[in-house]
């Protein structure tokens, strides 16, 4: 019997969002891990907000919404707010009831900036890493490090001389054309008017130079979870400098190993890692002038080959961060905002990995 295509409006709904979400939905364990981390940060939130005045967006809801943006590749905060209007799953995850009004996108962005100033993204990232450690998912002996280029939200047209010289050379208008032919442009003489902290950077010889930042991460080699991350301005030495900074926080009295690609095979980097009680398992750059900075003292051990193999796992996190987490070209400007987005993205990556690793039946 054919059903009738009739429309009947209901005045009331007696089913809550909690009841509508399947018990085995993949967001449920992620929401539970986030709830545990946010509960530990409750006192931090109390100090962040005034005790008087008009109530703002609850920071717990704000963080859950930002993580949704990462997990579902929502390209902008405007679209995120739109999705929260009618997406029941998103409302449940954030903590909004069916009838509760959604915030204006401008109020959402202003409240997000408050979390940025308090470095809440890093505290959340560290809280999730601690959960992974307590669950026995982390290795405390074997790590890998790598960096990736993060394209800045700025165009080549904005890269202009710092002294104000050099006209547009175009016909004018909103999207004025520019002719760069014959113009010598360097980071010393030029800067972006859109994002002054972005630097012109070329990933390798023969590739296009772009305005960019560098994202850096350290992963543990057991399950590939990210345990440290930061963002720096783009330069040829930033990857090694950032690696040493992050190692200073991770290394302890117990010797550990650090796997890295050929870009880290320099004598200075090898010396600094050994001073931190870290054995550098870097890929040998035999084409380098003077040869590799490591020798048979390191490469003869079976652990070196295992580290070189496990090192490639960190690339999976960068691939996820750029294809899913929108880190290929974040729609924010400035190093601190880029780092905020990077930490949230790697938090999302760790949550997804931990959900899969802790799932029943995982081997």
C-alpha positions as CSV (number, residue, x, y, z in Angstrom):
1,X,0.0,0.0,0.0
2,X,1.4,3.4,-1.0
3,X,1.9,5.8,1.9
4,X,0.4,9.3,1.7
5,X,2.7,12.2,1.0
6,X,1.1,14.4,3.7
7,X,2.7,17.0,5.9
8,X,1.6,17.3,9.5
9,X,3.3,19.8,11.8
10,X,3.8,18.8,15.4
11,X,3.7,21.3,18.1
12,X,5.8,19.3,20.6
13,X,8.6,16.7,20.4
14,X,9.0,14.2,23.1
15,X,12.3,12.7,21.9
16,X,15.5,14.3,23.1
17,X,18.6,14.7,20.9
18,X,20.4,12.3,23.2
19,X,17.8,9.6,22.4
20,X,18.1,10.3,18.6
21,X,21.9,9.7,18.4
22,X,22.7,6.0,17.9
23,X,24.5,4.4,20.9
24,X,27.4,3.3,18.6
25,X,27.8,6.6,16.8
26,X,31.6,7.3,16.5
27,X,31.2,10.8,18.0
28,X,30.0,9.4,21.4
29,X,33.5,8.2,22.6
30,X,35.1,11.4,21.3
31,X,32.5,13.5,23.2
32,X,33.3,11.5,26.4
33,X,37.0,12.1,26.0
34,X,36.4,15.9,25.5
35,X,34.1,16.0,28.5
36,X,36.9,14.6,30.7
37,X,39.4,17.1,29.4
38,X,37.1,20.0,29.8
39,X,36.2,19.0,33.4
40,X,39.9,19.2,34.3
41,X,40.0,22.7,32.8
42,X,37.0,24.1,34.7
43,X,39.1,26.2,37.2
44,X,41.0,27.6,34.2
45,X,37.7,28.8,32.7
46,X,36.6,30.3,35.9
47,X,39.7,32.5,36.0
48,X,39.3,33.4,32.4
49,X,35.8,34.9,32.7
50,X,34.4,37.7,34.9
51,X,32.0,37.0,37.7
52,X,29.7,39.9,36.6
53,X,28.2,41.1,33.4
54,X,26.4,39.5,30.6
55,X,26.9,35.7,30.1
56,X,28.9,34.8,27.1
57,X,29.1,31.6,25.1
58,X,30.1,28.7,27.4
59,X,33.7,27.9,26.7
60,X,32.9,24.2,26.7
61,X,30.4,24.6,24.0
62,X,32.7,26.8,22.0
63,X,35.5,24.3,22.1
64,X,33.2,21.4,21.1
65,X,31.9,23.5,18.2
66,X,35.5,24.3,17.0
67,X,36.4,20.6,17.2
68,X,33.3,19.8,15.1
69,X,34.6,22.2,12.5
70,X,37.8,20.2,12.4
71,X,36.3,16.7,12.4
72,X,33.7,17.5,9.7
73,X,35.9,19.8,7.5
74,X,33.5,22.7,7.8
75,X,35.3,25.4,5.8
76,X,34.2,28.5,7.8
77,X,32.7,29.6,11.1
78,X,29.7,31.1,9.3
79,X,28.9,27.7,7.8
80,X,29.4,26.0,11.2
81,X,26.8,28.3,12.8
82,X,24.5,27.6,9.9
83,X,24.9,23.8,10.5
84,X,24.2,24.2,14.2
85,X,20.8,25.7,13.3
86,X,19.4,22.5,11.8
87,X,21.9,19.6,12.3
88,X,20.6,17.6,15.3
89,X,23.9,15.7,15.6
90,X,25.9,18.9,15.8
91,X,23.5,20.3,18.4
92,X,23.8,17.2,20.6
93,X,27.6,17.2,20.3
94,X,27.9,20.9,21.3
95,X,25.3,20.7,24.0
96,X,22.4,22.7,22.5
97,X,18.8,21.7,23.0
98,X,16.5,21.5,20.0
99,X,14.9,24.9,20.7
100,X,17.9,26.7,21.9
101,X,18.9,29.7,19.7
102,X,22.3,29.5,18.0
103,X,24.9,32.3,18.4
104,X,25.7,35.0,15.9
105,X,28.8,34.2,13.9
106,X,30.5,37.4,15.0
107,X,29.9,36.7,18.7
108,X,31.3,33.2,18.1
109,X,34.5,34.6,16.6
110,X,35.0,37.2,19.4
111,X,34.6,34.5,22.0
112,X,37.0,32.2,20.1
113,X,39.6,35.0,20.3
114,X,39.3,35.0,24.1
115,X,40.3,31.4,24.1
116,X,43.1,32.2,21.8
117,X,44.5,34.8,24.1
118,X,44.4,32.3,27.0
119,X,46.2,29.6,25.0
120,X,43.3,27.2,25.8
121,X,44.0,25.1,22.6
122,X,47.3,24.1,24.0
123,X,45.9,23.1,27.4
124,X,43.2,21.0,25.7
125,X,45.8,19.4,23.4
126,X,47.9,18.5,26.4
127,X,44.9,17.2,28.4
128,X,44.1,14.8,25.5
129,X,47.7,13.7,25.3
130,X,47.6,12.9,29.0
131,X,44.5,10.8,28.6
132,X,46.4,8.8,25.9
133,X,49.3,8.4,28.3
134,X,47.1,7.1,31.1
135,X,45.4,4.7,28.7
136,X,48.9,3.2,27.8
137,X,48.8,4.4,24.2
138,X,52.0,6.4,24.2
139,X,55.6,5.4,23.9
140,X,58.0,7.4,26.2
141,X,61.1,6.2,24.5
142,X,60.7,6.5,20.7
143,X,59.6,9.6,18.8
144,X,59.5,11.1,15.3
145,X,59.6,14.7,14.3
146,X,58.7,16.5,11.1
147,X,57.5,19.8,9.7
148,X,55.0,20.9,7.1
149,X,54.3,24.1,5.2
150,X,51.1,25.8,6.0
151,X,50.0,28.2,3.3
152,X,49.1,31.7,4.6
153,X,45.8,33.4,3.9
154,X,47.4,36.0,1.8
155,X,48.2,36.4,-1.9
156,X,51.4,37.3,-3.7
157,X,49.8,40.7,-4.6
158,X,50.0,41.7,-0.9
159,X,53.8,41.0,-0.8
160,X,55.0,44.6,-1.3
161,X,58.2,46.5,-0.5
162,X,58.5,47.5,3.2
163,X,59.6,51.0,2.3
164,X,56.3,51.7,0.5
165,X,57.8,52.0,-2.9
166,X,56.6,50.2,-6.1
167,X,53.2,51.1,-7.5
168,X,50.6,48.5,-8.5
169,X,51.4,48.9,-12.2
170,X,47.9,47.9,-12.9
171,X,44.6,49.5,-13.9
172,X,43.4,49.9,-10.3
173,X,40.2,48.5,-8.8
174,X,39.3,46.0,-6.1
175,X,41.5,43.2,-7.5
176,X,44.3,45.1,-9.0
177,X,46.7,43.3,-11.3
178,X,50.5,43.2,-10.5
179,X,53.5,42.5,-12.7
180,X,56.4,40.9,-10.7
181,X,58.6,40.5,-13.7
182,X,62.2,41.7,-13.0
183,X,61.3,42.5,-9.4
184,X,63.7,41.0,-6.8
185,X,61.5,40.1,-3.8
186,X,62.9,38.8,-0.5
187,X,61.7,38.6,3.1
188,X,64.2,41.2,4.0
189,X,62.9,43.9,1.7
190,X,59.2,42.8,1.3
191,X,56.3,41.9,3.6
192,X,52.7,41.0,3.1
193,X,50.2,43.8,3.8
194,X,47.6,41.2,4.6
195,X,49.5,39.0,6.9
196,X,52.8,40.6,7.9
197,X,54.1,37.6,9.8
198,X,53.9,35.3,6.8
199,X,57.1,34.7,5.0
200,X,57.9,33.8,1.4
201,X,59.0,30.2,1.5
202,X,60.0,27.6,-1.0
203,X,59.7,24.0,0.1
204,X,62.5,22.6,-2.1
205,X,64.5,23.6,-5.2
206,X,62.4,24.0,-8.3
207,X,59.1,24.5,-6.5
208,X,57.1,27.7,-6.2
209,X,57.7,30.1,-3.4
210,X,54.6,30.9,-1.3
211,X,53.6,33.0,1.6
212,X,53.5,30.5,4.4
213,X,54.2,29.3,8.0
214,X,55.8,26.1,9.2
215,X,53.9,23.6,11.4
216,X,56.0,21.3,13.5
217,X,55.0,18.1,15.3
218,X,56.5,15.3,17.4
219,X,54.7,11.9,17.3
220,X,55.3,8.8,19.4
221,X,56.2,5.7,17.4
222,X,53.8,3.2,19.1
223,X,50.6,4.5,17.6
224,X,51.5,7.7,15.8
225,X,49.8,10.0,18.2
226,X,51.0,13.7,18.2
227,X,52.5,14.6,21.6
228,X,53.9,18.1,20.8
229,X,53.2,20.7,18.2
230,X,54.0,24.4,17.4
231,X,54.0,26.9,14.5
232,X,56.8,29.2,13.5
233,X,57.6,31.6,10.8
234,X,58.9,29.9,7.7
235,X,62.7,29.7,7.3
236,X,65.3,27.2,6.3
237,X,66.3,26.4,10.0
238,X,62.9,26.6,11.6
239,X,62.3,22.9,11.5
240,X,65.4,22.0,13.4
241,X,65.0,24.8,15.9
242,X,61.4,23.9,16.7
243,X,62.4,20.2,17.1
244,X,64.9,21.1,19.7
245,X,62.3,23.3,21.6
246,X,59.8,20.5,21.6
247,X,62.4,17.9,22.6
248,X,63.3,20.0,25.6
249,X,59.8,19.5,26.9
250,X,59.6,15.8,26.2
251,X,63.0,14.5,27.0
252,X,63.8,13.4,30.6
253,X,66.5,11.4,32.5
254,X,65.7,8.3,30.4
255,X,67.3,8.2,27.0
256,X,65.0,8.2,24.0
257,X,65.3,8.1,20.2
258,X,64.1,10.7,17.7
259,X,63.5,9.7,14.0
260,X,63.6,12.4,11.3
261,X,64.1,12.9,7.6
262,X,67.3,14.0,5.8
263,X,66.6,17.7,6.5
264,X,67.6,17.1,10.1
265,X,70.9,15.5,9.2
266,X,73.2,18.3,10.3
267,X,76.0,18.2,12.8
268,X,74.5,21.0,14.9
269,X,71.1,19.3,15.3
270,X,72.7,15.9,16.1
271,X,74.9,17.6,18.7
272,X,71.9,19.4,20.3
273,X,69.8,16.2,20.5
274,X,72.5,14.2,22.2
275,X,72.9,17.0,24.7
276,X,69.2,16.5,25.5
277,X,69.9,12.7,26.1
278,X,68.2,11.9,22.8
279,X,69.6,9.5,20.2
280,X,69.1,11.0,16.7
281,X,67.8,8.4,14.3
282,X,67.8,10.8,11.3
283,X,67.9,9.5,7.7
284,X,71.4,9.8,6.4
285,X,72.0,12.5,3.8
286,X,75.0,11.0,2.0
287,X,74.9,13.7,-0.7
288,X,75.5,16.4,1.8
289,X,78.8,18.2,1.7
290,X,81.0,16.5,4.3
291,X,78.7,13.5,4.5
292,X,76.1,12.4,7.1
293,X,76.3,13.7,10.6
294,X,75.7,10.2,12.0
295,X,77.7,7.1,11.5
296,X,77.8,3.4,12.3
297,X,77.7,4.3,16.0
298,X,74.0,4.9,15.4
299,X,73.0,3.1,12.3
300,X,74.4,-0.4,13.3
301,X,71.6,-0.9,15.8
302,X,68.4,-2.6,14.8
303,X,66.4,0.1,16.5
304,X,67.7,2.6,13.9
305,X,66.0,0.7,11.0
306,X,62.8,0.5,13.0
307,X,62.8,4.2,13.7
308,X,63.3,5.1,10.1
309,X,60.4,2.9,9.2
310,X,58.1,4.2,11.9
311,X,59.1,7.8,11.0
312,X,56.8,7.8,8.0
313,X,53.8,7.4,10.2
314,X,53.9,11.1,11.2
315,X,53.1,12.0,7.5
316,X,49.7,10.4,8.1
317,X,48.9,13.1,10.7
318,X,49.9,15.9,8.3
319,X,47.8,14.4,5.6
320,X,44.8,14.1,7.8
321,X,45.4,17.6,9.1
322,X,45.4,19.1,5.6
323,X,42.7,17.0,3.9
324,X,40.3,16.7,6.8
325,X,41.3,19.4,9.3
326,X,41.6,22.3,6.8
327,X,45.2,23.0,7.8
328,X,46.4,23.2,4.2
329,X,45.4,26.9,4.2
330,X,43.7,28.0,7.4
331,X,41.3,31.0,7.0
332,X,43.0,33.0,9.8
333,X,46.0,35.3,9.8
334,X,48.9,35.7,12.2
335,X,51.2,33.0,13.8
336,X,49.2,32.7,17.0
337,X,45.9,32.1,15.2
338,X,47.6,29.6,12.9
339,X,49.0,27.8,15.9
340,X,45.6,27.8,17.6
341,X,44.1,26.1,14.5
342,X,47.0,23.7,14.3
343,X,46.7,22.6,18.0
344,X,42.9,22.1,17.6
345,X,43.5,20.1,14.4
346,X,46.0,17.8,16.0
347,X,43.7,17.4,19.0
348,X,41.0,16.2,16.6
349,X,43.5,13.8,15.0
350,X,44.5,12.4,18.4
351,X,40.8,12.0,19.4
352,X,40.0,10.0,16.2
353,X,43.1,7.8,16.7
354,X,42.3,7.2,20.3
355,X,38.7,6.3,19.6
356,X,39.8,3.7,17.1
357,X,42.6,2.4,19.4
358,X,40.3,2.0,22.4
359,X,37.5,0.5,20.5
360,X,36.5,-3.1,21.5
361,X,38.2,-5.7,19.4
362,X,41.1,-3.5,18.4
363,X,44.4,-5.5,18.1
